[in-house]
Amino acid sequence: MGLADWFRHFCDNIQVQDGGTISIRYKAITKRLNTDFWDTTSDVSHSLYVGSYGRNTAIQGFSDLDMLFELPASLYYKYDAYTGNGQSSLLQVVRSSMQKTYSTSSIGADGQVVEVSFKDGITFQVVPVFSNTTGSFTFPDTNSGGKWRTTNPKSEILAIRTRNNECNGNLVRLCRMMRAWKRKWNVPIGGLLIDTLAYQFIQEWDHRTDSFFYYDFMCRDFFSYLMNQDLEQVFWKAPGSGQWVYASKGQFQYKAKLCYNLAEEAIAHELAEPKREWSAKQKWREIFGTSFPD
């Protein structure tokens, strides 16, 4: 098994395997909310996968599934007219609806989402939203007395999908591999920032349309890209939406540098004569964990 097969198997290993269970729960939540707020039993209308799962960059073992549910505009005007934190009242109404389906599950309404926690470790975070003519959504934020905020996840999903198609599927796989690195090394970097930086990096990468055979170089070069990000920078602009994606100053660059060096060692083992395959794979496993084939 050569280098391309190593990375192909690695990408297969970290791909989400729970799609069937996730879909069943997603449809059950959607049907419940549609029944109560739209007078329909549709299990697909008015809802949208967002977050890493919506962008198709989540990996097996992820814990939070983000979804939006669009409510009728009349409810916005009703709760916006409240004199005290109508946003909190709106979340409680959505929570009460979901409890009809998940009466024995742990359901909480906090901040901006209604959460349903399942025993397998996956938590659905449901954000009630109102659709805007621009394609964005308005959602409630109960903090600091309550306010309305906007988000535009559709544009982020489209931007990632478009560039991924232009790059032979390499963008999504890079995002997923870096989530495995984040998990292995406990890197203080959010999923949207991983996707944002990978999106920026791959646009200029020389082998962006090439095969798995170049994935050792892709990982090494992306670590180089990460470690050379400005240590003083605190936000980047997300693809599509342009929303600010925050990170603490200089928090991920150091671990990226350590793994850049490990990737260099792995590549040196690959290029040696004779090739030191076992040693190379151990270096990649040191970077990505046991999902990388041994």
Secondary structure, 3 states (H helix, E strand, C coil): CCHHHHHHHHHHHHCCCCHHHHHHHHHHHHHHHHHHHCCCCCCCCCEEEEHHHHCCCCCCCCCEEEEEEECCHHHHHHHHCCCCCHHHHHHHHHHHHHHCCCCCCEEEEECCEEEEECCCCCEEEEEEEEECCCCCEEEEECHHHCEEEEECHHHHHHHHHHHHHHCCCHHHHHHHHHHHHHHHHCCCCCHHHHHHHHHHHHHHCCCCCCCHHHHHHHHHHHHHHHHCCCCCCCEEECCCCCCEEECCCCCCHHHHHHHHHHHHHHHHHHHCCCCCHHHHHHHHHHHHCCCCCC
